[in-house]
């Protein structure tokens, strides 16, 4: 992509997503995410009826009479976007690729953030953290984020959401609102064979034991964690088009798949349903707001659903 083409794309996505965030999402964003934290404001002298648990013992000792801490709602938030840049994002069979939908959704959230005078940052991840843009305010900062969303090319193709969540927990000390934007596809196992390749799709989204769940639990307890799954129609079902040679974008593995066989198509669809059920269970247990959107669906409606959860 040339510099001129990139600028044109940045301008196009700015016009589309900025209007959405200003006219539709700003109010929803404000009501959903503002005022979730409490920040220290001041101390004042204790009055009858005050909660004794709020007494500031240090000030009380210095002043020789009781003082309490006063807290108020935090009006300024930090929003972190955790964006999956693995190989599987470069896939799309209907209107656009998953990476294009991801860029639009992330840009809309970023513009909604600055409309409310909050800070926004980004973590780009594959099977490791590829790039970290620290949270800042301002339109120029958001435009920089959009340029990176459109042009960034990772060094690796795999997926490890653990790494991104652990980085978030370590890098963001104060509570923030975080959005994980991913298709939740990981490379198939090395032991997979051509015959059973579609059956292994059940493993692609399923949490890989305790080691996978722990970072999710830790991050969801420390931060206001939200998940946006972006997928293509062909991620959930195979068409009947005969014999196909398919290359996995993350592992590089190539296999032949006979899509004319009903058993193959059914196994593929069942694998999708199994991994979706596993994700639903994980998010429900951890209390994580989540929404799934297909590349050919109206992501505005889906984001509204997320904000109303």
N, C-alpha and C positions, 0 to 999 in steps of 0.2 A: 504494500500500500504506500503510495507516494504521500509526501507531506500535504499536497493540495487535496488529495482524496480524503486524507485523515481529517483535515480541517472541515471539509464539507460534511463528513459524517458526524463530527463533533457538533457542528452547527445544527444539523438536522435533528439529532437526538436531544440537543439542548432545547430547541423550540418545542418539540413534542412533549418531553418529560417535564420541563419547567412549567408549562401550562397546566399539566395534570396536577403537579404538586401544589401549585398555587390555588387552583380553582376547586380541586376535589379533595386532596389528601391533607392539606395543611390543618384543617379543622379536625379531621379524624386523627391525625398524628398527635395533635395537641391534646385532645381529650383522652387518648389512649395511653400516652407515654409521659405526659407532664405530671409533675408532682408525686412521682412514685417514691422518691427518696426524701429524707429529712436531713437538713444541714444545720449546724450550730449557728445561732444568730447572736445571742448576747446572754449576759447574766443579769438577774435582778434580785432584789431582796425577797426572801420567802414570805408568802402570805398564807393565812389560814385557808386550808382546803387544797393547797398545792400538793402535788405528788412528791413524797419524801424521796422517792427514787431519783428525782431530778436534782437533788441537792449537789452543788459543786463544793466538795469538801475542801479543796485547796483554797478557794476564795473565802469560804466560810471561816477557815482557820485564820486567814490573814485579817479579815474584817471583824472577827469576834462576834459575828451574828450570821444567821443562815442566809445563803444565797442559792438560787436555783439556776440551772441552765435552760435557756429558751431555744427551741428549735423551730424552724420553719421549712415549708416545702422547698425542695430544690427546684428552681425554675429553669436552670440551665442544665441540659443533658449533654452527654457524649454518646454519639451513635457510632458503632463499629460495624462495617460491612465485611463479612468473611466470604470472599468470592472464590468459588472453585474454578481454577484455570487448567484443569487436567485435560487430557486428550479427548475425552468423551464429549466435551462441550462443542467440539467441531463437527457436529452432526445435526442434520435437520432434513426432513423429507417433504414438508408441506409448504409453509410460508417463509420460514427463516430458520437459521441454526439456533441451537440452544445458547450459544455465546451471545447472539444478538438480543435474544429475550433477556438474558442475564444483564446485559449492559443497560437496557432500557429500565428494567426493574430497579437496578442499583442506582441509576441516575435519578429516577423518580424519588427514591428514598433519600438520596443525598440532597436534592433540591428541597424536599419537604423539611429536612433538618435545618438548612440554613434559613428557610423562610421563617422558622421559629427561633432564629438566632442561637442555634446550638452548634456544637462542633461535630464533625464527621471525619472518620478515618477508615482506612481499608486494609485488610489483610488478604493478599492473593496467595492461594495455596494450591499445591498439587499433592504429591506425597511428602512434601515438606513446605515450609513457609517460603514462598518465592519472593515476596516483596511486601514491605510494610510502609504505608503512608500514614504518619501520625495524624491524629485528629486536629483539625483547625476549623475556623469559621471562614465565610466569605465565598463569593461567587467564583473568583479566580481559582480558589482551592478546589471547588467542585468541578470546574472545567478541566483542571489538571487530572482529577480522578476519572472523568469521562474519557479523556485522551488515553489514559492507561487502560481503562476497561476495553477500549476498542483496539488498542495496538499492542498491549503487553503479550509477549511470548515467553512462556515458562521454560525452564531448563529440563524439567521432568514431565512425564505424561501420566503418572499414576495418581491415586487419590488417598489421602490420609487426613480425615477430618480431625482425628485425635491431635495431630500436630498443630493444626490451626487453633483448636480450642485451648490447648495447653499454652500456646503462645499468647492468646487473648488473656487468659487467667494471669499469666506472669507479667504481661506488658501493661495491662489496664488495672491498676490497683484500686481505683474507685469504681463503684457500681456504674454500669453503663447499659444502654440498650443495644443488643447485638442481633444482627440478621445473618444467618448462615444461608447462602444462596448456592445451591448445588443440585446436581441430578442424582447424587448418592450412588453413583456407579463406581465400582472398583474393579481392577483386573481379575479375570477368572484364575482359578488355581492352576499351578503348573502341571498338575496331574490330569487335567481335563483331556478328554479324547474327543475326536470329531463326533462320534456317535452321541456322547453325553454332554456336548457343549451347551445345549439349550437348558438342560437340567441344572447345570451349574449356575445359571442365572439366579437361582434361589439364594446363592451365597453372596451375590454382588451387593445387596443392600442390607443384608442381615448383620446386626452388630456381632462382632467377632469376640464374644465372651466378655469377661469382666474387664479386661484391659481396654476394650472399646468403650464400655459404658461409663467407666469412672470419670474420664475427662468431661463427658456430657453432664454428669451429675454435678461435678464440681463447678463447671461453668454456669449451669442453670441456677445453682444456689447463690453464686456470687453476682451474676448479672441477669438482666431481663432478656432471656434468650428466645429468639424466634427463628423458625425454619421456613425457608421457601424452597420447595423442590420444583425444579424446572425439567420437564421431560418432553420427549417427542413421541408421536403416536406409535412409531415403530419400536420404541423401547418397551411397549406393553403388548404388542401383537405383531406377528409376522404375516405378510400377505402370501397368498398362494401364487408364486411366480416361478415355480420349478426349482432347479438346482442353482444355488448361489454360493459364491466364494466370498466369505465375510472376513474382514480384518478388524480385530479389536483395537480401538484407537489408543488404549492405555497400555496394553501388554504387547501389542504388535503381532499377536498371534493370528494366524490365518486358518480358517476351517471351511470345509464344504458343508452346506446345510441344504437338505432336500425339503423345501417348503411345500412341496406338493403333498407331503405326508401329513395327514391330519394329526397323527400322534406327535409329530415335531411341533406343529403350530400350537397344539393343546399344551404340551410340556412348557413351551416358551411362555404362553399366557399364564399358566399356573405358577410358574416361577415368579413372574411379575406380581401376581396376587399374593404370593407367599411373602415376598420381601416387603411389599407395601403394608401387609398386616403386621410384620415385625417392626417396621418403623412406627406404625400407629401405636403399637403397644409401648414402645420405648418412649415416645413423646407423651403419651398419656400418663405413664408412671412418673415421669420427671416434670410433668406440668408445663411442657414447652408448647407455646402457640405455634401452629404450623399450618401450611397450606400447600397444595400441589397444583401446578398449573402447566398445561401443555403449550407448546410453542405456537399452536394455531388458535389458542383460546384468548379471550379478552382478559389480560392480566389486571386491568383496572378493577374488575369485579372481584377477582381473587384477592387483591390487596385489601379491598374493602372488607372482605370476609375476615382477613387476618386482623385488621384493626378492630373489628367488632367482637373478636373472641375474648 
